[in-house]
Amino acid sequence: MNVLLRFLSHARIVFAALLLVVSLAASPVTAQTFRGSIHGTTADPSGAYVAGASAFTTNSATGLEYATVSSSSGEFAFDDLPIGAYTVKIHKDGFADP
C-alpha cells in the first residue's frame, strides 16, 4: 500500500510539473495586422531638432493625407496607417521647402 501511495504522490508531482511547463510554454498569439507606422525626427542642417514642424504623409495609392506636428525633441509619428507606399513632407515657417 505504501508503494502505491508513493507512486500516486510522485505521479501528482510529475503531473503538476508537466502542467506548469505546458502553461508557461503557451505564449499569447498575436494576430496579423494590416497596419503600419512611420516615425521620424526633424532636424535643421546643423543637426538641431526642429520642434513644431508640420509633418504630412500621403498614401501613394489612395491619396489620403495624414498630418501631425513634431514634438519638442523633433520627433513625429504616424501610427496605425493602412499598409502601402507613402511620401512624407515636412514644413516649418522660416525653413525652405524641398
BAGUVEX-937927 format. One line per 5 residues: number of its first residue (from 0); their letters; for each residue x, y negated, z of N, C-alpha, C, CB. Coordinates in nm, 2 decimals. Glycine has a CB too. Layout:
! BAGUVEX-937927
NUM) A) X,Y,Z,X,Y,Z,X,Y,Z,X,Y,Z; ...
***
This chain:
! BAGUVEX-937927
0) MNVLL) 0.08,0.12,0.00,0.00,0.00,0.00,0.09,-0.13,0.00,-0.09,0.00,0.12; 0.20,-0.13,0.08,0.28,-0.24,0.08,0.35,-0.27,-0.05,0.39,-0.22,0.19; 0.38,-0.17,-0.12,0.44,-0.18,-0.26,0.34,-0.25,-0.35,0.48,-0.05,-0.32; 0.21,-0.21,-0.34,0.11,-0.27,-0.42,0.09,-0.42,-0.39,-0.02,-0.19,-0.41; 0.09,-0.45,-0.26,0.07,-0.59,-0.22,0.19,-0.67,-0.26,0.06,-0.59,-0.06
5) RFLSH) 0.31,-0.62,-0.25,0.43,-0.69,-0.30,0.42,-0.72,-0.45,0.56,-0.62,-0.26; 0.38,-0.61,-0.52,0.36,-0.63,-0.67,0.26,-0.73,-0.70,0.32,-0.49,-0.73; 0.15,-0.73,-0.64,0.05,-0.84,-0.67,0.10,-0.98,-0.63,-0.08,-0.80,-0.59; 0.17,-0.99,-0.52,0.23,-1.11,-0.48,0.32,-1.17,-0.58,0.30,-1.10,-0.34; 0.41,-1.08,-0.63,0.51,-1.12,-0.74,0.44,-1.15,-0.87,0.61,-1.00,-0.76
10) ARIVF) 0.33,-1.07,-0.90,0.25,-1.10,-1.02,0.19,-1.24,-1.02,0.15,-0.99,-1.04; 0.14,-1.28,-0.90,0.08,-1.41,-0.88,0.18,-1.52,-0.90,0.01,-1.43,-0.75; 0.30,-1.50,-0.85,0.41,-1.60,-0.86,0.45,-1.61,-1.01,0.53,-1.56,-0.77; 0.47,-1.50,-1.08,0.50,-1.50,-1.22,0.39,-1.56,-1.30,0.53,-1.35,-1.27; 0.27,-1.53,-1.27,0.16,-1.59,-1.34,0.15,-1.75,-1.32,0.02,-1.53,-1.30
15) AALLL) 0.17,-1.79,-1.20,0.18,-1.93,-1.17,0.29,-2.00,-1.24,0.19,-1.96,-1.01; 0.41,-1.94,-1.24,0.52,-2.00,-1.31,0.50,-2.01,-1.46,0.65,-1.92,-1.28; 0.44,-1.90,-1.51,0.41,-1.90,-1.66,0.31,-2.01,-1.69,0.36,-1.76,-1.70; 0.21,-2.02,-1.61,0.11,-2.13,-1.63,0.17,-2.26,-1.62,-0.01,-2.11,-1.52; 0.26,-2.29,-1.53,0.33,-2.41,-1.52,0.41,-2.44,-1.64,0.42,-2.41,-1.39
20) VVSLA) 0.49,-2.34,-1.69,0.57,-2.36,-1.81,0.48,-2.39,-1.93,0.65,-2.23,-1.84; 0.37,-2.32,-1.95,0.29,-2.35,-2.06,0.22,-2.49,-2.05,0.18,-2.24,-2.07; 0.18,-2.53,-1.93,0.12,-2.66,-1.92,0.22,-2.77,-1.95,0.05,-2.68,-1.78; 0.35,-2.75,-1.90,0.45,-2.85,-1.93,0.49,-2.86,-2.07,0.57,-2.83,-1.84; 0.49,-2.74,-2.14,0.53,-2.74,-2.28,0.43,-2.80,-2.37,0.56,-2.59,-2.32
25) ASPVT) 0.30,-2.80,-2.33,0.20,-2.86,-2.42,0.21,-3.01,-2.41,0.06,-2.81,-2.37; 0.25,-3.07,-2.52,0.27,-3.21,-2.53,0.15,-3.27,-2.60,0.40,-3.25,-2.60; 0.11,-3.39,-2.57,0.00,-3.45,-2.64,0.03,-3.47,-2.79,-0.04,-3.59,-2.57; -0.07,-3.45,-2.87,-0.06,-3.46,-3.01,-0.11,-3.59,-3.05,-0.14,-3.34,-3.08; -0.03,-3.66,-3.13,-0.08,-3.79,-3.18,-0.13,-3.77,-3.32,0.04,-3.89,-3.18
30) AQTFR) -0.23,-3.85,-3.35,-0.30,-3.84,-3.48,-0.21,-3.92,-3.58,-0.44,-3.90,-3.48; -0.22,-3.88,-3.71,-0.16,-3.95,-3.81,-0.23,-4.09,-3.83,-0.16,-3.87,-3.95; -0.16,-4.19,-3.87,-0.21,-4.32,-3.88,-0.18,-4.37,-4.02,-0.16,-4.41,-3.78; -0.27,-4.45,-4.07,-0.25,-4.52,-4.20,-0.24,-4.67,-4.18,-0.37,-4.49,-4.29; -0.16,-4.70,-4.08,-0.14,-4.84,-4.04,0.01,-4.86,-4.02,-0.22,-4.89,-3.91
35) GSIHG) 0.06,-4.98,-4.03,0.20,-5.01,-4.01,0.22,-5.15,-3.95,0.27,-5.00,-4.14; 0.34,-5.19,-3.94,0.37,-5.32,-3.88,0.49,-5.38,-3.94,0.38,-5.31,-3.73; 0.50,-5.51,-3.94,0.62,-5.59,-3.98,0.66,-5.68,-3.87,0.58,-5.67,-4.11; 0.79,-5.67,-3.83,0.84,-5.75,-3.72,0.96,-5.82,-3.78,0.88,-5.67,-3.60; 0.98,-5.95,-3.73,1.10,-6.02,-3.78,1.13,-6.14,-3.68,1.07,-6.08,-3.92
40) TTADP) 1.24,-6.21,-3.72,1.29,-6.32,-3.64,1.32,-6.43,-3.74,1.41,-6.28,-3.55; 1.27,-6.55,-3.70,1.30,-6.67,-3.78,1.42,-6.74,-3.73,1.18,-6.77,-3.79; 1.51,-6.78,-3.81,1.64,-6.85,-3.77,1.68,-6.95,-3.88,1.75,-6.75,-3.74; 1.74,-7.06,-3.84,1.79,-7.16,-3.93,1.93,-7.11,-3.99,1.80,-7.30,-3.87; 1.99,-7.18,-4.08,2.11,-7.14,-4.14,2.23,-7.12,-4.04,2.16,-7.24,-4.24
45) SGAYV) 2.22,-7.20,-3.92,2.32,-7.18,-3.82,2.30,-7.06,-3.73,2.33,-7.31,-3.74; 2.18,-7.00,-3.75,2.15,-6.88,-3.66,2.06,-6.91,-3.54,2.28,-6.82,-3.62; 2.03,-7.04,-3.53,1.94,-7.08,-3.41,1.80,-7.03,-3.44,1.95,-7.23,-3.39; 1.73,-6.98,-3.34,1.59,-6.94,-3.36,1.50,-7.05,-3.39,1.55,-6.86,-3.24; 1.40,-7.03,-3.47,1.30,-7.13,-3.51,1.17,-7.10,-3.45,1.29,-7.15,-3.66
50) AGASA) 1.13,-7.17,-3.34,1.00,-7.15,-3.28,0.89,-7.22,-3.35,1.01,-7.19,-3.13; 0.77,-7.16,-3.35,0.66,-7.23,-3.41,0.65,-7.23,-3.56,0.66,-7.37,-3.36; 0.73,-7.14,-3.62,0.73,-7.13,-3.77,0.60,-7.05,-3.80,0.86,-7.07,-3.82; 0.54,-7.09,-3.91,0.42,-7.01,-3.96,0.48,-6.90,-4.05,0.32,-7.10,-4.04; 0.43,-6.78,-4.01,0.47,-6.66,-4.09,0.34,-6.61,-4.16,0.54,-6.55,-4.00
55) FTTNS) 0.36,-6.58,-4.29,0.25,-6.52,-4.37,0.29,-6.39,-4.43,0.20,-6.63,-4.47; 0.20,-6.30,-4.44,0.23,-6.18,-4.52,0.11,-6.15,-4.60,0.27,-6.06,-4.42; 0.14,-6.10,-4.73,0.03,-6.08,-4.82,0.04,-5.93,-4.87,0.03,-6.18,-4.94; -0.07,-5.86,-4.87,-0.07,-5.73,-4.93,-0.07,-5.74,-5.08,-0.20,-5.65,-4.88; 0.03,-5.68,-5.14,0.05,-5.70,-5.29,-0.06,-5.64,-5.37,0.18,-5.63,-5.33
60) ATGLE) -0.12,-5.53,-5.32,-0.23,-5.47,-5.39,-0.37,-5.53,-5.38,-0.24,-5.32,-5.35; -0.39,-5.58,-5.26,-0.53,-5.64,-5.23,-0.53,-5.79,-5.23,-0.58,-5.59,-5.10; -0.42,-5.85,-5.21,-0.41,-6.00,-5.20,-0.45,-6.05,-5.06,-0.50,-6.06,-5.30; -0.49,-5.96,-4.97,-0.52,-6.01,-4.83,-0.40,-6.07,-4.76,-0.58,-5.89,-4.75; -0.42,-6.18,-4.70,-0.31,-6.25,-4.63,-0.34,-6.25,-4.48,-0.30,-6.40,-4.69
65) YATVS) -0.23,-6.24,-4.41,-0.23,-6.24,-4.26,-0.13,-6.35,-4.22,-0.20,-6.10,-4.20; -0.17,-6.41,-4.11,-0.08,-6.52,-4.06,-0.06,-6.51,-3.91,-0.15,-6.66,-4.09; 0.06,-6.56,-3.87,0.09,-6.57,-3.73,0.20,-6.68,-3.71,0.15,-6.43,-3.68; 0.24,-6.70,-3.59,0.33,-6.81,-3.56,0.45,-6.75,-3.48,0.27,-6.93,-3.48; 0.57,-6.79,-3.50,0.68,-6.73,-3.43,0.69,-6.78,-3.29,0.82,-6.77,-3.50
70) SSSGE) 0.74,-6.70,-3.20,0.75,-6.73,-3.06,0.86,-6.83,-3.03,0.77,-6.60,-2.98; 0.88,-6.86,-2.90,0.99,-6.95,-2.87,1.13,-6.89,-2.90,0.98,-6.98,-2.72; 1.14,-6.75,-2.91,1.26,-6.69,-2.95,1.26,-6.66,-3.10,1.28,-6.56,-2.86; 1.17,-6.72,-3.17,1.17,-6.70,-3.32,1.11,-6.57,-3.37,1.31,-6.71,-3.37; 1.06,-6.49,-3.28,1.01,-6.36,-3.32,0.86,-6.37,-3.37,1.01,-6.26,-3.21
75) FAFDD) 0.83,-6.29,-3.47,0.69,-6.28,-3.52,0.66,-6.13,-3.55,0.67,-6.37,-3.65; 0.53,-6.10,-3.55,0.49,-5.96,-3.57,0.35,-5.96,-3.64,0.49,-5.88,-3.44; 0.34,-5.87,-3.73,0.21,-5.83,-3.79,0.19,-5.69,-3.76,0.21,-5.86,-3.95; 0.10,-5.66,-3.67,0.07,-5.52,-3.63,-0.06,-5.47,-3.69,0.07,-5.51,-3.47; -0.07,-5.34,-3.70,-0.19,-5.27,-3.74,-0.23,-5.31,-3.88,-0.30,-5.30,-3.64
80) LPIGA) -0.13,-5.32,-3.97,-0.16,-5.35,-4.11,-0.19,-5.23,-4.19,-0.04,-5.43,-4.17; -0.28,-5.24,-4.29,-0.30,-5.12,-4.37,-0.17,-5.09,-4.45,-0.42,-5.15,-4.48; -0.14,-4.96,-4.47,-0.02,-4.92,-4.54,-0.02,-4.98,-4.68,-0.01,-4.77,-4.55; 0.09,-5.03,-4.72,0.11,-5.09,-4.85,0.23,-5.17,-4.86,-0.01,-5.17,-4.89; 0.25,-5.24,-4.98,0.36,-5.33,-5.00,0.32,-5.47,-4.97,0.41,-5.32,-5.15
85) YTVKI) 0.41,-5.54,-4.90,0.38,-5.68,-4.85,0.49,-5.77,-4.89,0.35,-5.68,-4.70; 0.45,-5.90,-4.91,0.55,-6.01,-4.92,0.54,-6.09,-4.79,0.53,-6.09,-5.05; 0.65,-6.14,-4.74,0.65,-6.22,-4.62,0.71,-6.36,-4.66,0.73,-6.16,-4.51; 0.64,-6.47,-4.61,0.69,-6.60,-4.63,0.68,-6.67,-4.50,0.60,-6.68,-4.74; 0.78,-6.76,-4.48,0.79,-6.84,-4.35,0.79,-6.98,-4.39,0.92,-6.80,-4.27
90) HKDGF) 0.71,-7.07,-4.31,0.71,-7.21,-4.33,0.72,-7.28,-4.20,0.58,-7.25,-4.41; 0.80,-7.39,-4.20,0.81,-7.47,-4.09,0.84,-7.62,-4.14,0.93,-7.43,-3.99; 0.76,-7.71,-4.09,0.79,-7.85,-4.13,0.93,-7.89,-4.10,0.69,-7.95,-4.06; 0.99,-7.96,-4.20,1.13,-8.00,-4.18,1.23,-7.90,-4.24,1.17,-8.02,-4.03; 1.19,-7.79,-4.28,1.27,-7.69,-4.35,1.22,-7.67,-4.49,1.27,-7.55,-4.27
95) ADP) 1.32,-7.65,-4.58,1.28,-7.63,-4.72,1.22,-7.49,-4.74,1.41,-7.64,-4.81; 1.11,-7.48,-4.82,1.05,-7.35,-4.85,1.13,-7.29,-4.96,0.90,-7.37,-4.90; 1.16,-7.16,-4.96,1.24,-7.10,-5.06,1.16,-7.09,-5.20,1.27,-6.96,-5.02
***
